[in-house]
Amino acid sequence: MRADTGSLPRFVVRVVAWLPLTFAVWYLAAPLLAWPVALLAELVTRSAFDWVKGVEQTGPLITFITSLKPAEAANPAGVKAVLSVESNVLLFSFGLPMLAALILAAREPHRVRMLLIGYVVLLPFQTFSVVADFLKNAAILAGPAVASQTNFSAWQREVIAFCYQFGTLILPTVAPAIAWVLMHRRFLEKLSGREKR
């Protein structure tokens, strides 16, 4: 059965029509959608850094519990405290509803399977972004007193800053677009009128 591709303007209208629904589902289902990201982030950070003691999830927020001690100025005398860092998965997963809208608007067969594949494909990219955000907050923004406890060198902090920028500005939009193009090459050929007959 051939998908009804229609023209490019009609496809764009269908994408725009799907966006409010896909964004609403993404926002409401954020705690469930973020759960695998939290598990992967915990696996990565606890394996790589002995100062990460646990990862907790509340809704779309992932909190990294560390053994890092806050700066003395921020910690009253006699109070034992450790640094915890929050990362909001929504900041790095907004490409997911965009991918869903593109998949649904294409009207190709096996849309549910494509949605699941797209979600799974984007998980590592979302995890990368969340971990980079956490490391940026712990190793750079928390101040020299905390950063020194992470044992990151200056060049490693530069890499963390680059990864954060890449994970914030590039991955959330580019990864879903590439995933969609790879899953819909025949659809794009039909849309452009270049399908071999």
N, C-alpha and C positions, 0 to 999 in steps of 0.2 A: 504493500500500500504506500503510495507516494504522499509525502507531506505537502500540504498546501502552503507554499512559501509566500505567494503573493509578491507584492513589490516592496522595495526597501522602505518607502514611507509608511506603508501599512505595518511592516514589521516593527518600525520604530514606535508607531502608535501603540501596538500591542505591548511592547516592552514598557512604555510609560504607563499604560493601563495596569500592568501587573505590579509595578513598583510599590504602590501604597500597600497592597496586600502582603507582598513579600517582606517589606520592611516592618509591617505590623507583626507578622508571624515571627520574624527574626528577633524583634525587641521583646515580645512576650515569651518566647521560648529561649531567651538568652541563658537562663540558669542551666537548662538542659544542654544547649548547644555548647556552652563553655565548659561543661564538666570534663569531656575528653581533653580539652586544652589544659585544664588544671592538672589532670593526671600526667599528661606528657611533660608539662612544665616542672612538676615535682620530680619526675623521673630524671629529667635532664639536670636540674639544678642540684638535687641531692647527690647525684652521681658525680658531678663535676666540682662541687664546692662543699667542703666539710663544714662551713659556717652557715649553711642553709639547713635548718632543723625541721622544717615542715612547711606544707603549703595547704592553705584553707581556702574554700570557695564560699562566697555569699552572693547569690545571684550572679551577675556578670563580673563581680569583683573577685580577683584572685589575690590572696594575701600571702606573702612569703615571710615566714618566721625565721629570723636569723639569730646567731649568737653574737652578732656585732653589737658593741656597746655604743650608745649615743654619746655625743660630745658632752663633756661635763657641764657646760653652760646650760644645756637643755635638760640636764638630769640633776635634780636636787641631791644634795649630799645625803648619803645613807640609803638612797633608793636604788635598788637593783633593777635595771631595765635592759631590754634588748630591742634591737631595731626590727620593726616589721614594715614591709613595703607592699603597697597595694598597686595592682595593675588592673585596668578595666578592659576586659576582652572586647567590649563593643567598639573601642577605639581602633581595633586592629582587624575586626571581622565584618566591617560594613560592606565588603565586597561580596559576602555570601548572599544577601538578598538581591544584589545586582545580578549575580550569576544565576540565581533562581528565576528572576524575571526574564533573563535572556533565554534560559532553557524552556520555560513555559511559553514564551512568545514564539519560539521557533516551531512549535507544534510538531516536533519530531516524535516518532514512536519511542516507547520505553522512557518516558520523561521521569518517572519516579526513580528508576535505576540511575539515570543521569544525575538527578538531584543528589542521590546518596553518594555516587562516585565523586561529584563535585565537592560535596561536604568533606569527604575523607581526604581528597587531594589537597584541600585548603588547610587541613588541620596542622601539618608541619609548619606552614608559613605563619599561621596565627600563633603557634607555639614559639616560633623563632622571635616574632615581634614582642610577645609578652615577656619572654626571657630577656630580650635586649632592653626593654623598658625597665624591668626590675634591676638589671645590672647597672643601667644608667643612673637610676635613683640611688642605688646602694654605693656604687663605686665613684660617682662623680658628684651628684647633687647633695648627698648627705654630708659633705664637707670633708676636709682633710683628715680629721680625727677618725672618722669612720672609714674613709677610703683607705687609709693606711692599714687597717685591719684586714682588708680583703687581699692584700699582697699583690695587687695588680700594679704593673709597671706603668710608666707614662704612655708608652706605645700601646699597651693593652687597653688603657682607658680610651685612647684615640680610636682603636678598633671598636670598642663598645659604643662610642658615640656615633661612629659610622653605621654600625649595625642598627642602632636605634633609628637613625634618620632613614635608612633603607627600609627598615621594618615598619616605619610610620608613613612615609611619603610614597614609597614605590610598591611594596608587596600587596597592601590591601586592595589596590585597584588593578595592578598589572597581573598578578597571579590569577584572579578570577577570569580576566579577559583571555589570557592565554589558555586556561583550562577550557573555557567555552569554545574557543576557536578550534582547539584540538579535538573536542568532542563533536563539533558540528561542521567539519570540513565539507561534507557533501551538501549540507544545507547552504553553506556559503557559495558553493559552486552553482547550485540551483538559483540562488538569489541573484547571482551575477550573470546568469544565463549562459554559463560556460560548461554546463554538465554535458558530458559526452552522451550522445544518444545512440 
